């Protein structure tokens, strides 16, 4: 995805996208850039993520977000959402409404 398209989708400036890409690179994430008409940014494979550490309020916010967002996926990512919900300790599987 090119910088202007990414900036538009995130509702930020192209300068913010450039700065964020540089920050990701500084943190060790492989971000590949291709120039030209079909160029853009691509997050590369191989970056190791640190463990996710949440306090109680953050965990509840993640759980509510997963539950709220589940119905908008039309079932395409139900398994992923269910796994995330299980990891966040939200109890039962993602609602059936997410199956589309």
N, C-alpha and C positions, 0 to 999 in steps of 0.2 A: 504494500500500500504506500503510495507516495505521501510526502509530507503535507501538502494542502488537503488531500483527502482525509488523512488521519486527523489533522487539526480540525477539520469540519465535523468529523464524527465525534470527536471528543469535546468540541466546542471550546477550543483553545487556539492560541496563535501558532503559526508555524515556528516561531522562535521558541515557544514552550516545548513543542515536539522535539526540536533539535536539542534543546537543553536536557530534556528527559532522556533522549536516546544517549547522549553523552554520559548522563548519570548512570544509566543502566550499564553501559560499557565500563565505567569506572568501578561499578560494583561487581564486575566479572561476568555479566551476562553477554553472550555472543549476539550482537545485533549486526546483521549484514545489511549493507546499503548498496544499491545498484543505481547507477546514473542512467539518464536517458529517458526517452518517451515511455518506456515500459518499466522504468526503474521504481525503486521504493525501498522500504524497510522490511526486514524479515527477522524475526527473533529466531536465533539458531538453537539447535538441540545441544544438550550437554551441560547446561548450567545446573549446578546443584543448589537447591533451595534450602535455606535454613529451616529448622523446625518451626512450626507455627505455634506461637505461644500467645494465648489469649487470656485476659482476665474474665471473670464471670459475666460482666456487662457486654464485653466484646463477643463472647461466645453466644450469648442470647441474641445479639444483633445479627450475627452470622446465621444463626438458626432461623430467625424470623425472615431474613432475606432469602434464604434457600427455600423456605416454605412459600413465601410470597411470589418468588420468581418461578417456581416450579410449573405453575399453570401456563405460563407464557411460552414454554418450550415445545408444546405439542407432542411430547413423548420422545422426541429425538434424543434427548440426553437424560432420560429418566433414571437410568442406571447410575450415571455419574452423580446426579443430584441425590439419589438415595444413598450412595456411598458417602458423599460429603455430609449429608444429614446424619448418618450413622457416626461418622468421625467427630461431628460436632456435638454428639450426644443429644440429639433432638428427639429421640424416641422412635415411633413407628415410621415406616417407609414414607416416601413422598406421596402425597395425595393422588388418588386415581385420576383426577382432573389433568394431571401431567401426562397421561398416556395418549391423549389426543385422539 
